[in-house]
């Protein structure tokens, strides 16, 4: 199963970005990114850019699913 996460750019150079969680991702599919920009990241590859509203909605949904799954155990 593939799962993409909304992550915020801490810094970027060349064709890579360092995300706030410490992972380095390739920007080859989305082009240049600026500090603070939200990206949809799958397997250390940025696959799309996100607005703040989109990123917040996705993060909220992920937290809800995680909470529901942990409540079952």
Secondary structure, 3 states (H helix, E strand, C coil): CCCCEEEEEEEEECCEEEECCCCEEECCCCCCCCCCCEEEEECCEEEEEECHHHHHHHHHHHHHHHHHHHHCC
